[in-house]
Amino acid sequence: GRVIYANKAAENIWSQAPLVAVDEYHRYKAWDYESGNLIGPEDWPAVKAAKSGRPVLDHLMKIERFDGETRFVLMSAIPLFDEN
């Protein structure tokens, strides 16, 4: 349930947001593109992928960056596992 790497594009999209564990996703703000509903911490693709162990692909959402600007992003998350 830890984010250990974000590519440069993700850093730019989020305005240099800190990498956080999935239990800290309450710090981020986003809305589902289809419904317009606020996305709760448990509904982020990374959280769903970490909890289910399965990829979550192509979730379109509107995000609020830490500098207050908004962006539309297509987010996917694929959990990675080691021998443990």
Order of alpha helices (4+ residues) and beta strands (2+ residues): alpha-beta-alpha-beta-beta
